[in-house]
């Protein structure tokens, strides 16, 4: 409180009233007083300060009176809040369960404190020393810090005390840097509350989460209007933090929108299958639309949400519409996206496990189909080549040298550059020749010479690979 030591008879009426208020203020803070007595004395002090303000003759006197009124209102705010805690706190519970209306007294004093201090700063801007003005700025910062600390104590959502501070700063004639600090603190608290709500479990209330995120956006817009180019490092830091928050909030709005759409799609799908004797295709279409909206909402922003949506679309195609090829496209995309941002929670999720199983089954089915088609295509050629293949197997049984001689003697390659008689004088030469022969007769490079030749090359390559494998060193693991 701003006091006058040894006021003289020449002191102004405003100064005398303020001094009387200061004395009574000290008495009101003495220990041992009941809450009702303390409240009564503080309110009497407030009346004296208001009388002093009315009697002020200069801007400097008004600044001092507004400061005293603001500091007293701030004291009353904390006093009323502490009384609320005393009444509401039961046992050792971590949270204090109160209603928004229970904070009405503290809110009233807080708003009035901010208003009075902002007027004190305005009246004293050119008349009071810098230390006096810095002291008031620090009081306003203390209000933000106090409101933030009490958030962890109260059970109420949306941090009402911080909201009151932010709104009071918004309405008052307040330095923009202090507004930015209040906005950033409140936005950060709302954002964390929204994240906790979204990440708890599968029963997240996406509507409530989105509401919190949209509140963040409201105050981000207000903060954005206070941005200016300023060399002040504190302001730069605040503006950078707010810009980062803006990006994060927008991303999580998209994520929550996507999860909301997925939840709506699940409801439609459940209703389509369970509510009627036959499947309601209109509801299935509605579910697909919701899943596609979810995918679009987070495309290139959150791969996990997009992957969940893709998995849901795949499930509709595979389980309800019996379109496995279309289903595979979406399952594969879901798995690909999930692997990009893989985490333990994704790895354990039902949608990911189910998608992986579906992709694996589809790939196995494709391989089996291709093998069957390949064997079917080979069948007629193998019948024509039966004697040649039998002779090839006998040559393989006689060893690598016999096999190489048989291949190049009985089945010379149509490409003369590849039709080179092998060198088989030493084991190392045989190994090199086997490798060259595998390259010469590999079926992937021999399709242009007809189906019979390609099938024969497959059988030749199989025999060559078996003989080549016998030259590879045995793993040391066998001797451990």
N, C-alpha and C positions, 0 to 999 in steps of 0.2 A: 504494500500500500504506500501511496505517496503521502508523506507526512511533513509537518512543519514543526521544527524544534523551537520551543520557547516563542510561540506566536506573540507578537506585540499588539498593542492596542490599535496600531495602524494597519494590522492585517485585514485583508478584505473579508467580507461576510462569508464568501465561498470558502476561503482558506480556513476560517474558524470552524465552519460546519464540517469540513473534511477532517480537521484535527479531532473534533469530538467523535466523529465516526471511527477514526483510527483507534482511539482509546477504547471505545466500546467493542471494536473488532477484536482487539487483543484479549479483552475480557471474555468474549464469546468463545475463544479458542482455548481457554483455561481448562485443564483436565478436571473431571469430576462432575461436569454439568450433564444433566439429562438431555436427551435428544430434543425434547420439546423446548426446553429452556434455551438450548444452543440455537435452534432454528429461530426462536422468537427474537433473540438478540441479533442474529445475523440479519434478519428482516428489518429490525430497527436501524441497523447500520446502513442498510440499503436506502431507507427513507432519508437518512441524513445526507448520504451522498447525492441523492436526487435533488434534495433542497439546495445542496452546494452547487450542483449543476445549474439549477434555475437562477441562482444568485451570481453566477459567473459573469464577469464583465469583459474578459479578454479570451482570445483563442487559446492562450497558454493555460488559463484556468480551466477552460472547457476540456482541454486535452487531459489535464490531471484528473478532473472529475470523471471523465469517461473511462480513464484507466482504472480508477478505484472501483467504479461500478462494474467494469468488466471483470476485474480480479475477484470481486465479491460474488458476482454471478457464477464464475468458474468454481469458487469455493462451495457455493450452494449446490451446484451441479454434482460435484463429487460427494458432498454431504448426503444429498438425497439418494444417490446411487448406493452409497455405503449402507444407508438405512434399509434400502431394498434388499441388499445382499444379506443383511442380518436376519431379516424376516423370511427370506426365501431359502436360505441355506439350511439343509437338513443333513445331519450326519457328516459323512466324509465323501459325499458325492462330488464327482469332478465338475459337473455342470450345475448351474443355478437355473431352476425352472421357473421362468417368469413369462408374462405376456407383454406384447408390445405396449399396451396401454399402461402397464406398470412403470414404464420408463418416461411417462409424460412429464413429470416434474423435472427430472434430470434434463430432458430434451428442452423444456422451456428455458431453464437457466443457461444451458449450453448455447442455445441460439442467441439469447440476449447477451451472453458474455462475448461471443464473437462479434456481434453488432457493435457493442460498446468499445471493444478494443480496436476494431477497424476505424471507428470514429476518432478514438484517441490518437491513432497513428496519422490520420488525415489532418487533425487540428494541430498536432505537434510536429508535423513533417519538417517545417522550417524553423520551429522555435525551440524544440527540445534537442538535447545532445544526442549523438549517434548511439551511445550506450543505452540511453533510455528507449530509443526505438528498437534497438537490437533485442532488448529485454522483452518487449512486447512480441516481437517475431518469435522468440524462443518459447513464449507462453503458448502461442498458437501451434507451434510444432509439438509442444508437450500435449496439447489437446488431441492431436492426431495420434501420437504415440499411446496416450492413455486409452483412447477409444479402440485402438488396435489390440492392445493388451487385454482389454475387457472382453473382446470377442471370444477368446478361448474359454472364458468363464461362463458366459451366457449360453443357454440352450437354443436361442433364437436363430433362425436362418437369416441370411442377408446382412449380418453385422449391422444392426440398426444404429448403434452409437456412431460407427464410422459414416453411415449414411447421413446421420444428423449433422456431423461435422462437415462433410462434403457439401451438403445442401446449404448449410449456414455460410460456408466460405463462398459458395456460388452466389448467394443473395447479397452478401456484404461487399463493401468496396475494399477488396482484398488484393494485395500484391499477387500478380499472376503466378509467381514461382511457388508461393504457398498453396495456391489453388492446385497447381500441378502435383505438389506433394500429397495433398489430400486425395486428389483423384487417383493418383497412382497407387496409394495405399489401399484405397477402397476397391479399386478394380482388381488388384492382386488378390485381395481377400475373397472377393466374389468368384474369381477364376479358380482359386484353389478349392473352394466349396463345390463348384460345379464339377471339377475333376474328380474329387472324392466321390461325388454322387454317381458319376459315370463309370467309375472303375471298381465299385464295390462288388457287384455280382450281376448275374443275368437279369435280375428284376429291377434294373435301374429305371427310375422315372425320367424318361427322356424329355418329357414335356417340361418338368421342373428344371432339369438341367439346361434346356434351351432357354428357359425364362431367365435363369441366372446369367447365362452367356449374353443374352440380349441386353440385360442390365449393364453388363460390362461394356457393351458397345455404346450404350447411351452415354456413359461417363467418358469413354474414349473419345467420342465426338466432342464432348465439352472440353476435354483436355486438349484436343487437337486445335480448338479455336484459340487456345492460349499459347500456342507454339510461336516463338519468334526467333530470329537469328540473334544470338547473344553470346559474347565471349565468356560469360560466366560459366565456370565448369560445373557447378551444381545444377544449373538449368540444363546444360548440355546432357548431363548424366540422366536427369529426370526424363528429358524428352526422348533419349535413346531407349530407356527402359519402357516408356509408354509405347513407343513404336514397336518394340519387341513384343509387348503384351498384345498390341493390336493384331499382329500377325498370328500369334498363338491362339487368341480368341477366335479369329475368323476360321482358322483350321478346325478348331474343336466345335465350332458351330456346325461346320460341314459334317464332321464325324457324328455329332449328336443327331443331326437331321437324317443322316444315313441310317443310324441305328433305330431311329423312330420309324423310318420307312420299312426297315426290315421287320420290326415288331408288328407293324400294320399288315405287312405281307403275310407273316406267320398266322395272324388272326384270320385273314381272308382264307388262307389255305386250309386251316383247321376247320373253318366253317364249311368250306366247299366239300370236304371229305366226310365230315362227321354229322352235319346238320340234315342232310338229305339221304334218301335211299340210294340215289344215283349221284354221281359227281356233278357239282354245279360248275360248268365250264366258265361262266361269267365271273364267278369268284376266283377261279384259277387265273383268268386273265388279269383280274384286278391285282392279285398277288404278284404276278409277273411284272406288272407295271410298277408296283411299289419297289420290288427288288431292283428293277432297272433305274428307278429314280435314286435309290440308295447308291448304286454304282456310279451314277453321274455326279452325285453330290460330293463324292470324295475322290474322283478321278485325279490322279497325280498329286493328291494331298495326303491321303492316308491309305496305304496299300492294304492294311489289315481289314478295314471296313469294306473296301472294294472287293477283297477276296471273299469275305463272308457273303456279300450279295451275289457274287458269281457262283459260289457254292450252292446257294439257295436256288438260283435259276437252273443250275445243273440238276439239282434234286427233282425239280418239277418235271424237267424233260425226261429224266430216267425213270422215276418212280410213278409218275402220273400219266405222262404222255407217251411213254415207251418209245422214245426217240434217242437211242444210245449215242449215235454219232453227234447229235447236237449237244447232248448232255456232256460228252467227253470234252468238247470245246470249252465249256464253262468250268468243268472240274479242273481241267489242265491249267486254265488261266488262274483259277483260285489257288492252286498249289504253287504255280510260278510266282505269283504275288506274295504268297505267304513265305516262301523260301527267301525272298528278297529282304524281308524284315523279320526273320524267324526269331521267336522268343519262346521261353518255356511255356508261357500261357497259351500261345498259338499251338505249340506242339501237342499240348494236352487237350485242346479243344475238340469237341465232337465233330464240328463241321470240317476241320482240317483232316482228322483221322479218316472220316468218311470219304472225303474228296480223294485222299491218297489211295484208299482202297479201290475206289471206282476207276481212277486213272490206271492203277496197276492191272486191274481185271481187264480193262479195255485194251491195254497194250499186250497182255498175254493172249487175248482173243485175236488181236490183229496178227500177232506172230504165228499163232496156231493156224489161222486162215491162210496166211502166206505160205506156211510150210505145206499145208494140205494142197494148195494150188500148185506149188512147186513140184511136189511129189506126183501130182496128177499129170502135170505137164511133162515130167520126166519118164513117166511110166512107159509110153510107147517107144521112146528112145532107148530106154534100158532094155526093153525086150529085143530090140534090134542089135544092141551092143552086148548082149549076154555073153557070147563067147569071148569077146575081147576083154571084158571086165574080169571074167574068170581067169584068163591067161595073165592078166595084170596082177591079180591077187597071188597067183602062184609065183610070179617073179618076185613079188614083195617078200614072200616067205623065204626065198633063197638069199635075201640080203639086199643091202643098199646098192652094191655094185651091179648085181643082176637086175635089179629094178631099173636103174638108170640106163643100162644097156638096152633093156627091153623097151623102155619108153621111147628112146631116141631111134632104135632100130625099127620097131613095129608101128610107132605113131609119130613119125617125123612132123615137126611143126610146119604149117603152111607158110609161115614167115621164115624165109631162109636165114635171116639174121639171128633167129632164135634156135635154128636147127643146128646146134653145135654139139659135136660128140663130146661127152663129159670126160674129164680127167679123173681116174680112179686108182692111181698108183698108191696113194697113202690115205690114211683116215682123214687128214685135214683136207686133202683134195676132194675126197668123197663128200665131206660136209659142205664145202663150197659149191660143188656141183649140184648137190641136192637143193641148196638155197636158190641157185640160178634156175634150176628146173621148175621149182615152185613158182618163181616169178614168170617163167616162160609159159607155163601151162595153167596159170590161175584163171578160173572161169570168168572173173570180172573183166579180163582183158581179151577174152576169146569168144565173145558173143557174135562177132561179125562173120564167123565161118560156118554158121548153121547150127541147128539145135543138137544134132547128134554129136558134133565136135565139142560143143559146150558141155554137154552131159559127160562125155568121155573125159574132158579136162577136169571136171569135178571129181571123178573117180581117181584119175591120175594124181591130182593134188592131195586127195585124202591119203593115198598110199605114200606119197613123198613126205607128207607131214609126219606120218607115223614113223618113217625111217629117220627123218631129221631130228625128231624128238629124242631118239635114242642116243644122239650125240651131245645133248645138253648135259651140263654137269649136274650131278645129283645134289639136292639141297642138303646143306650141312645139318639141317634140323633132324634128318633121319639118324644121325649119329649121336645126337645129344641124349 
